Amino acid sequence: MKCKRWMKLSSLVVFVLLLSACAVSEESALEHAKSLFADKIVQEKKTTSYENSDISFYVPSFTEVSVVDDYNIVMEQGDHILLLFLNDKQKYENEEELLNELLIESDPLIIEIGEHGGEQGYFVAAPYEEEEQYKLVVGYNGAKVTTVTTLSEMNDIAEMMFDIVQSVKRGQ
């Protein structure tokens, strides 16, 4: 009898430990995001896999692309809708200027701005309207990609977004 009770208790403890190990905290997401940004800002650009007369860029496998106009492209990848916006090349002097440009009013969980080879990149994650959701914006050299995601998927999605936005080549 004691053995069964002990087995149930130990099973419950193992289950709780596994469950808590799978949960992503804001602190661990922030730490991973800073590392991700540092790696991605200096990475070699991905080879383009989508091209039309005005633009070419890398598109991950299983991603649908819809051109809305000369400045906006919608991509669907799994459950995520990604918006690629083409802007004039602009450098942000500080975080406040970037947040104002992106119309982010809440305190961001993550905000990173950096340069490599004369090109500026940034990564912003801010709480979104829905609970447990975050608005992600990744920008590089005048192009930005935006989506909404959960904390647990944030860094994987951000990594893909960096690959897309860094590969953008505009037609002449």
N, C-alpha and C positions, 0 to 999 in steps of 0.2 A: 504494500500500500504506500509506504514512504517512497519507494522507488518510483512509482507512477507519478506521485505528486512532484517529486524532484525532477523527473523527466519533463513534465508539463511546464514547470517553472523555468527550467533551463531552455526549453524550446521557445518559450515566450521571450526570454531575455535575448536569445540569439536573433529572433525575429525583429525585436525592437532595435537591436544594434544594426542589423542589416538595413532596416528601413531608414534609420537615421544616417547611415553611411551613404545611402543613395540620394538623400536630399542635398540640394545645393544651397549653401548659404550665400548671402550677399557678399560676405567677406571673401569667401573662396572664389566667387565669380569675379569680384573686383581684382583680386590678386592674379587670377588667370588672364583676365582681360588686359591688364598692364603688360604682362609678359607677351601675350598675343600681339598687342599693338607694337611693342618693341621689335618683335620678329617680323611682322608683316610690313612695317614701314620700310624695311631695307631688303625685302625679298625680291627676287627676280620676278618680273611680270609674267603672268601666264600667257600662253599663246592664244590668240583670238580664235573663237570657234563660231561666231555669228558675225555676219557682214551684210550691210546694204550700202547704198550709194553714199550715205552720209556718215556712217559710223561702223566701227567694228569693235568687238569686245569678247572676252571669254564668257561662255555660258556653261554652267555645270550640267552634267548629264541629267536627263529627265526633267529639263526645265523648258517650259513653254514661253515664247517671247511674243509680245504684241507691241507694235510701235503705235503710240497714241498721236504724237506729233514730233516736230523737230527737237523738242527738249525733254520729252517724257516717254519712257519705255516701261511697260509692265511685264514682269516675269513671274511665273507661278512655278514653285518648286515644292512639291509635296503639299503640306498644309499652309505654306507661307506664300504671301504675295509680296514681291519685292518691287519697289518703284525706283527706277534709275532716272535721275534728273540731271540734265546737262546744263551747266551754268558757265558763266565766264570764269576764267581762272581768277581766283581771289584768295588772298592770304589774310588770315585772321590774326590780329595782333595779340589777342588774349581770349580767355574762356568766355567772358561776358559778351564780347562781340560775336563770337560763334553762337552762343545760346540765343542771342537776340535774332540773329540771321535765321536760325532754325526754328524760331518761335517756340522755344522750350521755356516754359515759365516755372516748372517745378525744379527742385534741386535734383540734378542728375546723380545717378548712382555711379556712373563712370563718365569721365571726360578726359580725353587724351588728345593733345595736339603735338605734332612733330614734323620735322622736315628731313628729307634725304634727297641728295642730288638736286637741290633747288626746288623740289616739289613738296608741297605741304599735304599732310594727311591728318585726319581726325577720326575719333571714335567716341560716340556719345550714346549712353543708355540712360533713359529717364523713365520713371514710373508712367504708365499709360492709364487711360480712363478706367479700364477694367482691372479689378484686383488680380494680382499675380502676373500682370502683363507689363512688358517694357517696350518702349519705342526705341529702336536702334537706328542710328544714322552713322554710316561710314562714308567719309568723303576723301577724295584724293584728286588734286590737280584740276579742280573745277567740276568734277562729277561727284554725285553722291547717290547712295542707295539707302532706302529707308524701308523698314518693316516693323512689325509688332510680333513679339515672341515671349516665351516664358523664360524665367531665370535659368532653368535647367538646360534650355536649348540655346541660350544666348551666345556663348562663345563659339559653338559649331557654326551657327548661322553667321556670326560676325566674320569668321574666318572665310567663309564662302563669299560674303559681301566684299571683303578686301580683295579677294582674287578677281572679282568682277570689276570693281571700280578702278583698280590699278591698271587693268588691261585696256581701258577705253582709249580708242584712237579715233579721232574725228577726221572726216573727209575734208579735203581742201576746197 
